[in-house]
Amino acid sequence: MRTVRTLAAALLAGAALLAPAAAATAAPSPTPSPGGGTGKDGSAPTEAGTGFRTAALFRPGQKATASASTGDYLYWAVPADTGQRLTVRATVTLPESAARHGAQTWQLDLYDGLRRRQACTYGNQHVAAAKEAASVELSCTLRTVRSGAEPWSNDPLPGSYYVRLTVVGVPEDDHGLPVKAQVEAEVKETGGAQAVDAALAEPLVPGIAGASEQQREARAPEGGWSGGWWSDRWLWTAAGGVLGALAGIWGYSVTRGSGRPARPQG
């Protein structure tokens, strides 16, 4: 009888251990929240948004693509963090020259999380393509992203940066012709040379205050937001402190040695 009870207890314990595992196996895997813009596996988007609210998200190093019509406004969004200098490049594959009626002028604009248009320090932001051109290439490099800024300034701050691509000069008959667009971004770490003593409470990402952890991760750079507390100026400050201490010790040893009284002669 005791053996039967022992066996029954063992079976019940095994069932209790297996139940959570079975439930976990049967439960559906979580899917990325909508509105991220990237693929379910984190791949670059293959469609562009039609406005700021529907901008397709991608990250530096990815190549986002889209098929559209001449005259459409195409929107993407890419994150940039403190100390980074963002460069965005766009390539537009134009319709066959035989179908076009003249030259086209394309424009690439970048806006920060507050939808303030950011000036390009260099790059081809406004490019005219001849009627025979097969494609047009544009680029824009922003100023280094700061951790904080004065309210009246237009300094770039950490958060999402909107990329807007559209044609601004085209013959009326060429509106609606199919085009293909590709955008990519890269960031360069500039470090303490461009750092300022300030900090932003939250990156300028629309809706981040009430977003879930998964939505925050989808809108952040690889490794998350730095928060603006780190700069390589810390290394220079520490190195200066160490050198100053060593110089003080050396000076003290020299002055102490020279101040000793001479020994009397025999």
N, C-alpha and C positions, 0 to 999 in steps of 0.2 A: 504493500500500500504506500509505504514511504517512497519507494522507487517511482511509482506512478505519479505521486505528487511532485516529486523532483523533476521528472520529465515534463509534466504539464507547465511547471514554472519556467523551465528553460525555453519551452516553445513560446510561451507568452512574452518572455523577454526578447526573444529573437524577432517576434512579430512587431514588438514596439520599436525595435531598432531599425527594422526594414521599412516601416511605414513612412517616416520622413523622406527617406531616399526615393521611395516610389512616388511620393507626391511631388518631389522636386523634379523627377524625370518626366512626370506627366504634365507638369505646369508648362505653359508656353513661354518661350524665351522672350525677354523684353525687347521691344523695338524702339529705335530712335524716335524722339518726339518730333511731331511735324513742324515744319517751318525752318528746319536746319539748312536745307538747300543741298547738302552733300548727300552722297549715296549712303545706303545702309551700312556699307563697309568702310565708310570714311573717304570714299573716292571723290574725285572732283565732280562738280555738277555738270550736266550736259544740257542744261537749260538756264536761261537768264530770267531775272525778274523784270517786271514792267514798271516798278517804282521802288521807293525806299523800303516800304513795308514788305515787299515780296522779293527783295534782293537775295540772290542765291549765294550761300556761304561757301567759301573755299579758303584754303590756307596757303601761306607762302610755300613755294616748291611745287604746288599743284598747277595743272593746266585746265582751266574751266573753259568749256566750249558751249556754243549755242548756234542754232539755226534761226534766222529771223528774216524780216523783210526790210528793204531799204526805207528808212524813215522811222523805224521802231526805236524806242529808247530801251537800252539794255542795262540792267543793274546787277551788280555783284557786291559782296561784302567780304572783307578780309581783315583779320585782326593785326594790330601792331602795338607793341608794348614799349615801356619806357626805355630810352636809350637806343631805340632802333630807328633806322632810316629806311623808309619804305619806298620801293620802286615797283611800279606797275607797268607792264608792257601789254599791248594789245595788237593783234593781227586780224585784219578783216579781209576775207577772200571775196572779191567783187564778182558780180555777174559777168558773163561773157561780154567782151567789148562790142560784139555785133548787136547785142540787145540794148546797149546803153546809148544815150543821146548826147553825152557830154561828160565833162570832168565832175568829180565828186570831192567834197571836203568833209573829213571826219574829225571828230573832237572827242578827247578823253578828259573827263573831269573826275576829281576826287573830293569827297566830302567826309568830314569827321562824324563822330556819333551824334553831334548836335546839328548835323546837316549844314555845317558851315563849309563853304567851298574853300579848299586849301590850295595855296599857290604852289606851283612846281618850281623847284630850284633850278632844274634843268631837264631837258627831254623834249621830244617832239609831240606836243600836246594837241596841235592843230595842224593837220596835214592835208594837202590837196593832192589828189590822184588824177592823173591824166586819163582820158577816155580809153587809152590802150592798156593801162595798168591792170595787172591781174590781182594785185593785193595792195594794201596800205598798212604801214606799221606805225604805231604811236607808242609813246612812253612818257612817264611822269615820275620824277623823284621828289619826294616831299622833304621838308626839314626834319631834323631829328625829333622824335616824339619825346616830350617832356613829362615829368612826373606831376607837375602842377604849373599853373600860370595865373596871372592876374585876370580878374573878370573881364576887363576891357580889352584884353589882347586876343589875338586869333591864333595863338600858338597851338601846334598839334599836341593832343593829349592821348593817353593810352585808351584803346577801345576799338570799336569796329570802324573801318574806313570803307565808305561806299565808292564803288567804281561805276561811273556812268559813261556809256559809249553810244554815240549816235552820229548820224550824218547831219551836217548843218548847212551844206550847200550842194544841191543836186537838181538837175532838170526835172520839171514837173512830171514828165512822162516816165521818169525812172523810179518814181515812188512805187513801192510794192515789189520790186524785183528781189529775188532771193539772195541772201548773203550768208556767209558763215563767219563767226567771230570766235576768237580764242584770246583769253587773258591769263596772265600769270603774274605772280608777285614774288619779290625777294626782299629780305630785310638784312641790313648790315648793322652789326653792333658797333656803336660809336663810343660807348663807355663814358668815363668821367670827363672827357674833353668837352662834352656837350651837356653835362649834367647840371641841374639846378637844385637848390635847397627848397624843395616843396614836395607835397604828396597829395595825390588825388584819392578821395575816399573810395570811389568806385570807378572802374573803367567806363568810358562813355559807350556803353552797349545798350541800346533801347530794350527796355523790359527786363534788365538783369536783376533789378531789385526784387521782383517777385518771381524770378525764374527758379526752376528746380536745379538740383546739382547737375543733372544730366544736360539740361539746357545751357547751364553756365559753361560746362566743359566743351560743348559743341561750338560755343562762340569764342573760346579762348585759344591762344597760341599753344603750340606744343610745350608742355611743362607748366602751363598755367600763367597767370598774371604775376608779375614780380612785385607789384605794390609800390614800387618806387623807392624802396628803402636801401637797396644795394647799389653801389657805384664803385668803380675801381679807384676812385679818389680815396677810399678807405685804405687801400694798399699804399698809396703815396703818403698819406698822413702817418700811417704806422711806420713806414720806412724812414720818414723824416724824424719821427720821435726817437727811433732807435739810433739813428746817426747823431742826433743831438745829444743823447745820453752818452754815447761813446766819446764824442768830442769833449764833453764835460769831464768824464773820467780821465781822459788823456791829459787835459789841461791841468786838472788837479794834481796828477802824478808828476807833471813837469814842474809846476810851481813848488810843490812840496819838496822835490828833490833838490831844487836850486836854493832852497832856503835853509838847508842844513849848515851848521857852523863848521868851519874848517878845523881839522884835528891839529893840536899843537905839535910843533916840530920837536923831535927827540931831545 
